[in-house]
Amino acid sequence: MPRAAVFGSARAVTMSKGCDTMRLYAWIAAYAFRRHGTYRIAALSATFTNTIFGFIRAGVLIALWHSRPSLGGYDVADAITFSFLTQALIEPMRIFGGGLDLTERIRTGDVAVDLHRPADLQGWWLADDIGRTAFALVSRGTLPLLAGWLVFPLRWPAPATWAAFAGAVLLAMLVSFGLRYLTSLVVFWVHDDRGVNGISLITSMFFSGLTVPLVVFPGWLGTVAHLLPWAALIQLPADVFLGKHTDLFAVYAFQAAWAVALLGAGRLLTSAARRKLVVNGG
């Protein structure tokens, strides 16, 4: 067979395998969306809770901004909008969620099955998390904003800004997954993950901007907070939504850099975990 024909056949096989892999990941994401959509009452209850806390946080921020107008470059409308927007992003970014379901599968040893699936372990769980995030954006990302809009004059972005905000949310989801994937893999070495999850919860709440906007952090603390990966989860998407960042490329570059770094670290830790895994003594 001519060399060109051999190369052409190999390229066709590679492309076919690539298409099959992409279809598999798409199926995983779609299945995750359906799975999380099964428990509608639980999702509705959690959304209601997020909305109520949005009003509570809005009241606190209103009091703060009335005493300190233009704090951090925000006005009262910005602060109120930030409150409800961040409540809408809590579940998509899994600020309270700790690790993935992978954590329990590592603890029980079921991860051995995952490692033999016809897909990369990290890619499988990323696809699963994309489906979960998509459902969370639909089910728990809209009601808090709509409820806040009915009561307060929220700061809505221009139509073109919605596309920029969607890009920031997508990159934030990758950073969130990268952090939580690393947290999950730690269970290969630390079998009780409660301490790790506790640290993850505190850092996510404090440095993402959920507790208070990072723009109110003083001096060096604010500088450091804006450089950490958690700033990419809530603060940066919120600032894009509010039109506080004119250099969108810088925002995307920051989020993408942390996403690549965390996913790369996850890849390396996955390789180390494969060598660590012991099932049934062998």
Summary of the structure (lengths in Angstrom):
residues: 282
radius of gyration: 21.1
end to end distance: 44.6
largest distance: 80.6
contacts: 877
relative contact order: 0.13
helix: 77%
strand: 0%
